[in-house]
Amino acid sequence: MGVFVFLPLVLPLTAWPIARLAEQHLHPRAATWLLSAVAGVLAVCSTLCLALLMVVGTAQLPGNPLPDGWSDPEVREALPYDEIAGKAAIPALIAVLAACTRTAWRHHRVRRRAERSLAGLPGTPVAVLPDELPYAYALPGRRNRIVVTTGMLAGLSSAERRALFAHERAHLARRHHRFLLTVQLAARANPFLRPLRTAVTYSAERWADEEAATAVGSRRTVALAIGKSALISRGAPIATLAHFAAPGPVPRRVAALLGPAPAARIWPPVFTTVGLAAWTAAAGTTVSALSSANAAVTLFLILHAATPM
């Protein structure tokens, strides 16, 4: 395996250039898909890398349940700095698994708590809560629902309400919570992927903004609804998937809506700044995946040869 086994741990750095450029220059839909896919692949690769390192590290511990042959010198020679890297990977992988499990459980718990808060209300697509605190959110589940309070509705005009509902419907229709959960788990698996989590959080909101603008036929109305909602809901205790989604930089979203609609291109031209960044991230992702696959196959063959029959 050599030093290539360590590459998936640091190759997420290659995705940093595209994170900011994609959210600025790509259509929000394309940016969300691209960054989420890159984050997911790089996270899986880095976690597999830790798992491979842990196998070698665990085999060296006394009293371990693994075959004795897995601690042979021939196996350890396949991993550079096996004494340090192998043992350090054990707590690192445990921390990654614990963080991802905690994040997934919190996601599940928040959704269930939000669903229970709607018990007793009519099962309509829009649930209106009699609450003076202004907030609104999209609640995915078996029955996708938009939850809004009377306080939020009172602060918006009729056109702005339509824009608000169109925005939340876009979140539900496009399954944005899945993208957000993917990048949240990826950031837990490898801290180098945190810039992608931030970028996807913003691009998902921009994607919903653009869908809402198309639905209501006025970009300015959506911009007004976003700005006014952010002002009146400041400080409101929103019981939503706030662990994964946030309104994002509101001034940037409003400015984007007051400008021309973004070009709906899936992949940027090669000879541009964002195009070069995109290809760099794609190359880094490919190298990371190939490196992980090569290390996994090589270690499997080594361990299989060292396993007593």
Summary of the structure (lengths in Angstrom):
residues: 309
radius of gyration: 23.4
end to end distance: 24.0
largest distance: 75.3
contacts: 1039
relative contact order: 0.19
helix: 71%
strand: 4%
